[in-house]
Structure formats: structure tokens, C-alpha cells
Amino acid sequence: MHCPVCGHDCLTEARKLLADLPERFAPCPDCMGLVYDKQSPPPGIDPAEPCPTCGKRFIDEVFAEIYRVMVDEGDLAGTEPLAAVGTPLVHPGYAMRRPPYLPPRSLVLLSRAIGERAAARLIDTVPEVKGVVKAGPGTPGINDTDAAPTTHTLLAGCDVRADIFPTRAGPIAVYKQQSVLHIEFPRNRDEKILSLERQIREHRPRVFVDACSGAGTLGLAAARMGVPRVICNDAWYAAAYWTACNLHLNREFLKIGEVTMHRSYDDLRRNPVARDPILIADTEEAAVYQGDLRLLSTVLPPEVDLTALDLFEKRDAGKVARITRAWQSSVGGVIFIP
């Protein structure tokens, strides 16, 4: 399966991705790296080169080199702390016990300060950098189907990456394009997944709906736990597409059949926010729609046992209550907010 952003082989099936994980960010016996103070500018020394034996480099050394490029291109003055470079998003992300040694093309940089010239240089000259994203003022996605979408900007390279989330039944790999979907930092305990697992153990659903799926984490976790039928939906094109991709890439773990994709990424970009539900992908055990969750009842099976309403703006108690009441009236079953 080729990457829809860069066309290369960025997408690896979950089992292979997990098999390579133990050594992915571990140093070899010849690796060396300095730990830098993130709250100060890096010292005036040349950052270390990648290890000649394994090709990895300690993350602080990589950031020191990125800092130098940004200073050279005028994005930083040279007086800012090293942390001003931005946020490192490693591929794949998972709960790490120690800072990583980065292999080539394993880092997506999310930065508010970086410009196009520096981004292009990083892709050309810093082997660990896979993609560079200019962070905007908001969180990528939509608050409602009537709201204007928010995105970051991919300046150079490819920003497709995966996160690894633990479940009681085993891990799942969740791919996404980082400039158009929000960041989820994997930890040893994921409270949303734990909440889902409690609901599944209590209610033993035959049909589970994740009505605001994001990149599909809860739907994948439900399928991993053996729920016979999983339906995911999101009005935002990138969320629906990557949920479908993640079903495909995790299908061996989920023990599901071949996933049929009905829409391409380019198709969905032309209609980034959908109201009437559109079937994006399906298999015998799962389906993915793009649409307004308030209209999803028209395509759901008659008996939905359990629904997760993981709304983007859960702090709006009135809106949450209205949507929950409407869902209960049109769909029914048990509803929970993870």
C-alpha cells in the first residue's frame, strides 16, 4: 500500500512494524551522543554525525543540527533554547523509557518557527528528518460540520507516521498524516482505551460504533478485543481515510478480511467535510463512513449495542447533551464518552 502523501512505502503492516520496534530506537554498542540542556541554546560545537555502524544518532544531536539550520536561515536568532526548535514526533511513536537514537527518516518535526527554506534544507541534509510541518494556531480537524477546518502546513518531506497503542488484547498501530490530524502521545495507560475496554467487558456488544473516530484508535481497539461488528465515522476527510487505512494495516491483528477502499485520499480532499454519510471502506466485520454523526443513523444496522461519542469539544456540556439525546433517540444502545 503506497503512501497517499508521498507515494513511497511509508505504510507498513502492523505486525511488521511491531516486530521491528524493539531495536528501532535503541543504540548499538558504538553509538554515542550528548545530552543537551533543552532550556538553553546548544553549545557552539559541531553536532555528532550518525553512528557509522548502525546509522542512528541521539535525538539531542539531531535537534542541535536542526537548530543550526534554523539559525542559518533566520528562523531563530541563536539565543533561544533548544526546545524552541519544535516538537519531535518520532515514527513510530510509543511509550519510551529513554530518549531515542533516531534512524534515518524517523522524525517528523512540528514547529511554529520554521520556514520553507530551512524545511527544505532539513530534508536534504539531516537524514533523520522525514517531514517538516509548520504548526498553525489551532488543532487540526473540525469542531462541527459547519465550522471552518483547521490544519497545519506540510512544508517538506512526508508527515505520515504511526503511533502504537496498547490494549489488553495486544497493540494496535495507528497511522495518520500529522498536519491534518491531532497529536496523540502514546502512554503505557491510555484512559480512552481503558474506558472502552470497561464498556466492552460490561456490555459485550455485537455492534460497536465510534461516531467521531479520529484516525480510528477506539474502533481498532474494539475490533482487537473481538467485537464482531465495528463501525467508524468522522466528518473530517483525513480522519475517515486514515481510519480505513488503519483497518487495512491492522487486519491481521484484528482477524478481519480484506478491506475494500471506496474513496481515494485525493477524492476526499475535494470534499473535506461531509454531512450525508459516505461509505469510505468496508469489510465483512467493519465499515468506515465520512459524515455528520447526527445523520449516521440512516446507514447503521438496526441494533447498535455500544457507541463511543468522543466529541472534539467535550467541554461544551450543552452540545454534548443535545447530541447524546439525539443519538439515544435515533440509534439507541449504550452511549459513553471516553
PEQUI-V651861 format. One record per pair of residues at least 24 apart in sequence whose C-alpha atoms are under 7 Angstrom apart, sorted by the first residue. I is the first residue (numbers start at 0). J is the second residue. Records with the same first field share a line. If there is no record, write none. Layout:
I = J ; J
This chain:
3 = 264
4 = 157
5 = 157
11 = 248
12 = 248 ; 249
13 = 172 ; 248 ; 249
24 = 99 ; 100 ; 101 ; 102
25 = 99 ; 100
26 = 100
27 = 53
32 = 57 ; 60
33 = 59 ; 60
34 = 59
35 = 59
37 = 80 ; 81 ; 82
38 = 80 ; 81 ; 82
39 = 79 ; 80 ; 81
40 = 77 ; 78 ; 79 ; 80 ; 81
41 = 81
54 = 102
55 = 100 ; 101 ; 102 ; 103
56 = 100 ; 101 ; 102
57 = 99 ; 100 ; 101
58 = 98 ; 99 ; 100 ; 101
65 = 121
68 = 117
69 = 113 ; 117
72 = 116 ; 117
74 = 112 ; 113 ; 114
84 = 110
85 = 109 ; 110 ; 111
86 = 110
90 = 160 ; 161
91 = 160 ; 161 ; 162 ; 163
92 = 161 ; 162 ; 163 ; 185
93 = 162 ; 163 ; 164 ; 185 ; 186
94 = 185 ; 186 ; 187
101 = 127
102 = 127
103 = 127
104 = 128 ; 129
105 = 129
106 = 130
107 = 131 ; 158
108 = 132
109 = 133 ; 134
110 = 134
111 = 135
115 = 154
118 = 154 ; 155
119 = 155
122 = 155 ; 156
129 = 156 ; 157 ; 158
130 = 155 ; 156 ; 157 ; 158
131 = 155 ; 156 ; 158
132 = 178
138 = 181
139 = 178 ; 179 ; 180 ; 181
140 = 179 ; 180 ; 235
141 = 235
142 = 311 ; 312
144 = 234 ; 272 ; 274 ; 291
150 = 178 ; 179
151 = 178 ; 179
152 = 178
153 = 178
166 = 192 ; 220
168 = 223 ; 224
171 = 219 ; 249
172 = 249
173 = 214 ; 216 ; 245
174 = 241 ; 245
175 = 214 ; 241
179 = 237
191 = 337
192 = 217
194 = 337
195 = 337
204 = 304 ; 305
205 = 304
206 = 303 ; 304 ; 305
207 = 303 ; 304 ; 305 ; 306
208 = 305 ; 306 ; 307
209 = 306 ; 307 ; 308
210 = 292 ; 307 ; 308
211 = 308 ; 309 ; 310
212 = 238
213 = 238
214 = 238 ; 239 ; 241 ; 242
215 = 242
219 = 246
222 = 253
223 = 252 ; 253
227 = 284
228 = 284 ; 285
229 = 284 ; 285 ; 286
230 = 285 ; 286 ; 287
231 = 286 ; 287 ; 288
232 = 287 ; 288 ; 289 ; 290
233 = 288 ; 289 ; 290
234 = 272 ; 273 ; 274 ; 289 ; 290 ; 291
235 = 271 ; 272 ; 273 ; 289
236 = 267 ; 268 ; 271 ; 272 ; 289
239 = 287 ; 288 ; 289
240 = 264 ; 279
243 = 280 ; 287
255 = 284
256 = 282 ; 283
257 = 282
258 = 282
296 = 329 ; 330
303 = 330 ; 331 ; 332
304 = 332 ; 333
305 = 332 ; 333 ; 334
306 = 333 ; 334 ; 335
307 = 334 ; 335 ; 336 ; 337
308 = 335 ; 336
309 = 336 ; 337
